Amino acid sequence: MRVIDTLQISDCVEELCKRLNYKLNDRVLSLIKDSAKRETSSIGQDVFSQMFTSYRLAEENKTPLCQDTGMVSVFLDVGQEVFLKGLPVEEAINIGVRRAYTGSFFRCSVVKDPIGRRENTMDNTPCIIHTRIIEGDKIRLYMLIKGFGSENATALRMFPPTASKKDIEEFLLDLVKEKGINACPPLFIGIGIGGTADYALKLSKEALLQLEPMDEWESYLLKKINSLRIGPAGLGGDITAVYVKVKSFPTHIAGLPVAININCHILRVGSVIL
């Protein structure tokens, strides 16, 4: 049994919020650099060059990678041998977000009442929290910070159980053609298949948290997306997306939920172990 004061979680959340808003993690940057080498259009190459300059300046000057400093989602895996003391864990997480956004002068974009006055909370809280209990005596905290230029491109479709991979492919390509330009390409795309409607949406975000190598179908989907030639910044070119990952879960015999989560090239993901 390990005892963890939840204020330690606050500290980790604050540090992670700051780091992800200033600096792309190494895996994200590596995927973008590898894709940039395959861009043949002159305008696409110029967009990539400007992107890399922007990344460097943000890291050097401790300024946000994007003016939309997003809404924070936390995926918390808590070992069942951990005893949490102090403040409730959700309160502790929001304290960390609040300190990061007010102390670093990040733009605060969360509103209290989505269908009322939409008054800004002024500290970017509350954030979105997903918690699982797992075996062990550690806590692993994953974070995704997402702006709404790309969040607004999210889609869910409840397919019949007879749907094929081809049907899912067409759903994906239609969505990228319709919304991809507004999501600031080159894109990172997570696909959640199975479970229930809400769980498929969660899976689609979890698909982008660890950036594991793509399998054969994911690589095929990436190739099909890039054949659209939307290109970097939507200005045309070879690279519309740099990464596709599918995450699946068992589902009911009568359905096939499919959710697609599109993220801009500034994929702000990271994790920490307590």
N, C-alpha and C positions, 0 to 999 in steps of 0.2 A: 504494500500500500504506500503510495506516494501522496504527500500533501502539497497542493499547489494553491497559492493565494491568487485569486482571480485578477488582482491588480497586475500580476505578472503578464496575464493575457492582455490587459490594457496596454502595457508597455510594448509588447510584441506587435499588436495591431497598429499602434501609432507609428512605430518604426517602419512597418511594412507598407502602410499607406504612403508615407513619405518616399520610400525607396521606389515603389512602383510608379509613382507619379513623376519621378525624376529620371529613371533609368530603366530601359528595357532589359529583361533578364537575358543571359547569354544564349539560351536556346532559341528564344524568339529572334534575337538579332542574327544568329547564325542562319536560321531558316530564311530570313529576308535577304541576307547577303548571298546565299546560294541561289535564290530565285533571281536576284538582280543580275547575276552572271549570265542568265539565260535570256534576258531581255534584249531584243535586237532593234527595236524602234528607237530612234534618236530622242523623241519626246519622252518615251518611257525611261530611257537611261537618264535623262535630265531630271525626271521626277524622283527616281531613286537617289540620285546625287543630292538633291535638295533634302530628301528624307534623312539621309545619313548625316548631313550637316546639322539638321534640326535635332537629331538624337544627341549628337556630340555637344551642341550648345546647351541643351537641357541638362545634361549630366554635369558639364563643367560649371554652369552658372546656377545650378539648383533651381531651375525654373521648370514648370510643368511641361511634359511632353505634348500635351494638348490643352487648349483653353477649357475644354469640357473635362473637368477633373472627376466626372462620373459619379455613379452611385456604387457604393461598396457592397459586395456580396462576400460573406464569409462561410466557408465550409469547414466545420469543426468536427474532427474525429477524436472522441474522448475515450481513453482507455478505461475499462471497467474497474481497474485497480487504482484509479486516481480518485483522491478525495479533494473536492474543491471547497475552499473556505473563503469567506469574505463576501463581497457583493455578488448578487446573482450574475451568472456568466454573461447573459445578454446585456445587462447594464454595463459590465466591465468592457465588453467589446465596443459598445457605443461610446464609452468614455475615451477609448483609444482613437476612434474615428474622429470624435469631436476635437480632441487635442491636436491631432494631425492637421485637420482642415482649418481650424481657427489659428493655430500657432504658425502655420506655414503660409497663410494667406492664399490657400487654394480657393477656387470658386466653389461656393456652396450652392447646390442645385436641387435640394430636396424640399418639397412642399408638403405642408401638413395635411391638407384636405384636398384630395385629387379632383373632386367634383364641386367644391365650394369656392372659397376665396383664393385657394392655392397660395397661401401665405408661406414664405420661405422660413424654414426652421433655423436658418443662419449658422448651422454647424455641420451640415451634411448628414445628420442623423434623422431618423433611425436608418441603420443599414439592414440588409437582408441576411438572415442567419439560418443556416441548415446544420443541424447537429445529429451525429450518429454516435452510438456507443459501440466500441470495438474492444477486442481483447488487448491486454497489456497495461502498462503503467505510464504511458506517455500521452501527450496531446499533440496532434498534428493539425495545424491551422493552415488552410489554403485560402487564398484571397484572389478575387477577380474584381477589378475596378473597370466599369464599363460606361462609356458615354452613350447618350441616347440617339446619336446619329446612326449608330449601328444597332442599338437595342431595339429601335423602332422597326428594324428589318426582320425581327424574329417572326417565325411562323409556325403554326401547328396545323396538322391535317390528320383527321381520323379516317384512315384508310380501312376498307373492308379486309377481312383476313386473307382474301385471295390475292391481294396486291403483290406485285413482284418488285424486284430490285429496279427494273426498268421504270416502273411507276414512280418509285422514290427518286430516281435519277431525274425524271421529267419535272417533278415537283421542285427539286433543288435548282435545276437550271432555270426554270420559269421565275423562281424567287430571285435568283441572282440577276437575271436580266431586268426584272422589275425594280429591285431595291438596291442592287449591288453598288451602283454609282454613288448613291447617297450615304453609303456606309464606309466611305473612304478606303477604296482598295489601294494596294493588294490586301486581300482578306484572309482571315483565319476563320474556319467554319467548323462548328461542332454540330453533330447530328445525334439526336436521341431517339431510339426506336424501342417501343414496348412499354410495359408498365401500364399506367393510366395516363390521361392527358397531362396532368400536372407533373407526373414523374418523368415523362418523356422530355418535358421542358427542362427539368432539373438535370437530366442526363446530358442534354445538349450543351449545357454550360460546363458540367463536369468533364466533358470530352476534351475541353481545352486547358484543363488545369495542369496536366503533367506532360503534355506534348510528346507522347510516345511515338515511335516510328510508325509510319503509315503501312497498312497492309495492301494487298493487291487491289481490292475494290476501292479503297480510299484513294490510292494513287490514280486509279482509273477515273474516279469522280473529279479529282483535281485536274486531270488532263482535259476532261470534258468542259469544266468551268473555264479553263484558260483558253479553250478553243472559241469561246465567246468573244475574245479580244476586246473586252471592256478596258483592260489595261490599268496601269498605275494611275491613281487619281481619276479614273474614268476617262482618260484622254486617248485611249487606244494603245494596244501593245500586246505582248505575249503573256504577261503575268497579271492575271486578274485576282488570283488567290495563291497563297504560298503553302497552305496546309489544310487538310480535311481529316477529321477524326470522327468515327462512328462509335457510339457506346450504346449497348443494348441491354435489355432486361426482359425476363419472361412476361407474357401478357395474357389476356383473356382470349378464349377460343373465338369470340365473336368480333374481335377488332384488331387493329394494328395502328397505334398512335405513332406518329412521326413528327418530331420537332426539329427545327433548324435554327441554330444560333449563329448569327453572322457577327463577326468582330472586325473592326478596322485593323490596319497594320500596327497600330499601337496597342498590342495585346498586353495588358497590365495584369500579369498573373505571377504569383509567388507563394511560397510556403515557409513555415517555420515549425520546428519541433520543440515542445517544452518537456 
